[in-house]
Amino acid sequence: MSREMAEAVQRVFHEQGEWPAVVELRRHVHIADNTSALQAVRAIASWRTLPAEPPARHHEAKDDRAGT
């Protein structure tokens, strides 16, 4: 599932509720039954949006004198 699809499902979930989000999900992904689709929607709705780029990693210089 792409980020755009997940965002569409999340948007519908928060604006209109679970069942409209199931319909939105099933527009993008073939899921045979409503129970599975509802479980997937609930999982997708709980996802947090990741930043577009990962945060920069800062490496601290190791102090060889640690503990002394």
Buried (B, 14 or more C-beta within 10 A) or exposed (E): EEEEBBEBBBEBBEEEEEBBBBBBBBEBEEBEEEEEBBEBBEEBBEEEEEEEEEEEEEEEEEEEEEEE
